[in-house]
Amino acid sequence: MSFAAIFTPRLVLRPLRDEDAALLAAYRSDPDVARFQAWHAPYSEAQAHDLIRSMQGRAIGEDGWTQIAVTAREGDGLIGDLALRAFAPRHAELGFTFARSAQGQGFAREAISGLLDLAFGVLALHRVVANTDPRAGNIARVLRWLGFRHEGQAIEAYFDSEAWLDEDQYALLAREWQGQQP
């Protein structure tokens, strides 16, 4: 499903655009932001342009990763990005990254809530998972606040070019999400 935008009270979720590259590269280059992510800082503007180009024509919910821009309704551009990787029948994995200046303000919860409404509503997904580094306590708190449950920890599950790292898995079912919505 292609989409123009998802609106939440304070945010707009929309496809990534070429003009997002500089801000995308800037916050992804912050070592604190990149610390528990699949990339390493610095993240170049060329990498940002490559990511944006790879998302052109992608429909949210199709197999593979779809990256989504997060902007403040009142602001100067990109404050973060969400990712949704559809797989298997009616399953998806969620990822998210926010600029350090946008952290601690509830933007991640609000943006992910908007995406989950789409995922469990229009896309009719059954289950959404999120995999995190166990050291990323702020990510775990956001997921638990949204109703995700911790399902387990895989020991030395992936290699990040320097060491084998553990991975926590969180999951949320459509009926759980819909049961907690007003």
MARTORRO-231742 format. One line per field, with one value per residue (C-alpha): residue in three letters; chain; x, y, z. Coordinates in Angstrom, 1 decimal. Layout:
<pts>
resn <- c(ALA / ...) $
chain <- c(A / ...) $
px <- c(X / ...) $
py <- c(Y / ...) $
pz <- c(Z / ...) $
</pts>
This chain:
<pts>
resn <- c(MET / SER / PHE / ALA / ALA / ILE / PHE / THR / PRO / ARG / LEU / VAL / LEU / ARG / PRO / LEU / ARG / ASP / GLU / ASP / ALA / ALA / LEU / LEU / ALA / ALA / TYR / ARG / SER / ASP / PRO / ASP / VAL / ALA / ARG / PHE / GLN / ALA / TRP / HIS / ALA / PRO / TYR / SER / GLU / ALA / GLN / ALA / HIS / ASP / LEU / ILE / ARG / SER / MET / GLN / GLY / ARG / ALA / ILE / GLY / GLU / ASP / GLY / TRP / THR / GLN / ILE / ALA / VAL / THR / ALA / ARG / GLU / GLY / ASP / GLY / LEU / ILE / GLY / ASP / LEU / ALA / LEU / ARG / ALA / PHE / ALA / PRO / ARG / HIS / ALA / GLU / LEU / GLY / PHE / THR / PHE / ALA / ARG / SER / ALA / GLN / GLY / GLN / GLY / PHE / ALA / ARG / GLU / ALA / ILE / SER / GLY / LEU / LEU / ASP / LEU / ALA / PHE / GLY / VAL / LEU / ALA / LEU / HIS / ARG / VAL / VAL / ALA / ASN / THR / ASP / PRO / ARG / ALA / GLY / ASN / ILE / ALA / ARG / VAL / LEU / ARG / TRP / LEU / GLY / PHE / ARG / HIS / GLU / GLY / GLN / ALA / ILE / GLU / ALA / TYR / PHE / ASP / SER / GLU / ALA / TRP / LEU / ASP / GLU / ASP / GLN / TYR / ALA / LEU / LEU / ALA / ARG / GLU / TRP / GLN / GLY / GLN / GLN / PRO) $
chain <- c(A / A / A / A / A / A / A / A / A / A / A / A / A / A / A / A / A / A / A / A / A / A / A / A / A / A / A / A / A / A / A / A / A / A / A / A / A / A / A / A / A / A / A / A / A / A / A / A / A / A / A / A / A / A / A / A / A / A / A / A / A / A / A / A / A / A / A / A / A / A / A / A / A / A / A / A / A / A / A / A / A / A / A / A / A / A / A / A / A / A / A / A / A / A / A / A / A / A / A / A / A / A / A / A / A / A / A / A / A / A / A / A / A / A / A / A / A / A / A / A / A / A / A / A / A / A / A / A / A / A / A / A / A / A / A / A / A / A / A / A / A / A / A / A / A / A / A / A / A / A / A / A / A / A / A / A / A / A / A / A / A / A / A / A / A / A / A / A / A / A / A / A / A / A / A / A / A / A / A / A / A / A) $
px <- c(0.0 / 1.4 / 0.6 / 0.9 / 1.1 / -0.1 / -1.0 / -0.8 / -1.4 / 2.2 / 3.7 / 3.6 / 4.7 / 5.5 / 7.8 / 11.4 / 12.4 / 15.7 / 15.6 / 15.7 / 19.2 / 21.2 / 19.2 / 19.0 / 22.8 / 23.3 / 21.3 / 22.4 / 26.0 / 25.5 / 27.3 / 24.7 / 21.9 / 23.9 / 25.0 / 22.5 / 21.7 / 22.7 / 24.9 / 28.0 / 28.6 / 29.4 / 26.5 / 27.3 / 24.9 / 25.6 / 24.4 / 21.3 / 20.6 / 21.1 / 18.6 / 16.1 / 16.5 / 16.0 / 12.7 / 11.3 / 8.3 / 8.1 / 4.7 / 4.4 / 3.5 / 5.2 / 7.9 / 11.1 / 12.0 / 10.1 / 11.6 / 9.3 / 10.2 / 8.9 / 8.6 / 7.1 / 3.9 / 5.5 / 9.2 / 12.0 / 12.1 / 13.0 / 13.3 / 13.4 / 12.5 / 10.5 / 11.0 / 8.6 / 9.7 / 6.9 / 7.5 / 5.6 / 1.9 / 0.7 / 3.9 / 6.3 / 9.3 / 9.5 / 12.5 / 12.9 / 15.5 / 15.1 / 17.5 / 18.9 / 17.1 / 13.8 / 14.3 / 12.5 / 9.5 / 7.1 / 7.7 / 8.7 / 5.6 / 3.4 / 5.0 / 5.0 / 1.3 / 0.4 / 2.3 / 0.7 / -2.7 / -1.9 / -0.2 / -3.0 / -5.8 / -5.4 / -2.6 / -4.4 / -1.1 / -1.4 / 1.9 / 4.6 / 8.0 / 10.9 / 14.4 / 16.7 / 20.0 / 19.4 / 21.5 / 19.0 / 16.8 / 15.0 / 13.9 / 12.6 / 10.6 / 9.0 / 8.0 / 6.6 / 4.7 / 3.1 / 2.0 / 4.8 / 5.8 / 9.3 / 9.4 / 13.0 / 16.7 / 18.9 / 22.4 / 25.2 / 22.6 / 24.5 / 27.9 / 28.3 / 31.9 / 33.5 / 31.7 / 28.8 / 25.8 / 22.7 / 19.2 / 15.9 / 12.7 / 9.4 / 6.1 / 2.6 / -0.5 / -3.3 / -5.8 / -3.6 / -3.2 / -6.9 / -7.8 / -5.8 / -7.1 / -10.0) $
py <- c(0.0 / 3.3 / 6.2 / 10.0 / 10.6 / 9.5 / 12.3 / 12.1 / 15.0 / 16.3 / 14.4 / 13.5 / 10.1 / 10.2 / 8.6 / 9.7 / 12.5 / 13.6 / 16.8 / 14.6 / 13.3 / 15.9 / 15.6 / 11.8 / 11.6 / 14.1 / 12.2 / 8.8 / 10.0 / 10.8 / 8.0 / 8.0 / 7.5 / 4.9 / 3.0 / 0.2 / 0.3 / -1.9 / 0.9 / 2.6 / 6.4 / 8.4 / 7.9 / 9.8 / 11.9 / 9.5 / 6.6 / 8.6 / 9.3 / 5.6 / 4.7 / 7.2 / 6.1 / 2.4 / 3.4 / 5.1 / 3.2 / 0.9 / 0.2 / -0.1 / -3.7 / -5.3 / -7.8 / -6.2 / -3.0 / 0.2 / 3.3 / 6.1 / 9.7 / 11.3 / 15.0 / 17.4 / 19.1 / 22.3 / 22.1 / 22.2 / 18.7 / 15.2 / 14.3 / 10.5 / 7.5 / 4.3 / 1.1 / -1.7 / -5.1 / -7.2 / -10.9 / -14.2 / -14.1 / -11.0 / -10.5 / -7.5 / -6.2 / -2.7 / -0.4 / 3.2 / 5.9 / 9.4 / 12.4 / 13.0 / 16.3 / 14.6 / 11.9 / 11.9 / 13.9 / 11.0 / 11.3 / 7.7 / 6.4 / 8.7 / 7.9 / 4.1 / 4.3 / 5.8 / 3.1 / 0.4 / 1.7 / 1.4 / -2.0 / -3.6 / -1.7 / -1.1 / -3.7 / -6.3 / -7.6 / -10.3 / -9.7 / -7.1 / -7.8 / -5.6 / -6.8 / -4.7 / -4.7 / -5.5 / -2.5 / -0.1 / 0.4 / 3.4 / 1.4 / -1.4 / 1.2 / 2.6 / -0.9 / -1.9 / 1.3 / 0.5 / -2.9 / -5.1 / -8.0 / -9.3 / -12.8 / -13.7 / -13.0 / -14.6 / -15.0 / -13.8 / -13.6 / -11.2 / -9.9 / -6.2 / -6.2 / -6.1 / -8.6 / -11.1 / -9.3 / -10.5 / -9.5 / -9.1 / -9.8 / -8.0 / -8.7 / -7.4 / -9.1 / -7.2 / -8.3 / -6.9 / -3.6 / -3.3 / -4.3 / -1.4 / 1.3 / 3.5) $
pz <- c(0.0 / -0.9 / 1.4 / 1.2 / 5.0 / 8.4 / 10.7 / 14.5 / 16.9 / 16.7 / 13.8 / 10.1 / 8.9 / 5.2 / 2.6 / 2.7 / 0.2 / -1.3 / 0.8 / 4.0 / 3.2 / 5.1 / 8.3 / 8.0 / 7.7 / 10.6 / 13.2 / 12.1 / 12.4 / 16.1 / 17.9 / 20.7 / 18.1 / 16.1 / 19.2 / 19.0 / 15.3 / 12.4 / 10.9 / 12.3 / 12.6 / 10.7 / 8.3 / 5.1 / 3.0 / 0.2 / 2.3 / 3.1 / -0.6 / -1.3 / 1.3 / 0.1 / -3.5 / -2.5 / -0.9 / -4.1 / -5.3 / -2.2 / -0.8 / 2.9 / 3.8 / 0.8 / 1.6 / 2.9 / 4.7 / 4.1 / 5.7 / 6.8 / 7.5 / 10.8 / 10.9 / 13.5 / 12.2 / 13.4 / 12.6 / 10.1 / 8.8 / 9.7 / 13.4 / 12.9 / 10.9 / 11.3 / 9.4 / 8.8 / 7.3 / 6.2 / 6.1 / 6.2 / 6.2 / 8.0 / 10.1 / 10.3 / 12.2 / 13.5 / 13.7 / 14.7 / 15.0 / 16.4 / 16.5 / 19.9 / 20.0 / 19.5 / 22.2 / 25.5 / 24.3 / 23.4 / 19.7 / 19.3 / 21.1 / 19.0 / 15.7 / 16.4 / 17.5 / 14.2 / 12.3 / 14.4 / 13.7 / 10.0 / 10.4 / 12.4 / 10.6 / 6.9 / 6.4 / 8.6 / 10.1 / 12.8 / 14.6 / 14.8 / 16.4 / 17.4 / 18.0 / 20.3 / 21.9 / 25.6 / 26.6 / 24.9 / 27.9 / 26.5 / 23.4 / 25.6 / 27.7 / 24.6 / 23.4 / 26.7 / 27.0 / 23.6 / 24.9 / 23.4 / 25.5 / 26.0 / 24.4 / 25.0 / 24.5 / 21.9 / 23.2 / 20.8 / 18.0 / 15.7 / 14.9 / 14.7 / 13.1 / 16.5 / 18.8 / 19.1 / 20.7 / 22.4 / 21.1 / 22.9 / 21.0 / 21.7 / 20.0 / 19.8 / 18.3 / 16.5 / 19.2 / 21.9 / 20.2 / 19.4 / 23.0 / 24.4 / 22.0 / 23.2) $
</pts>
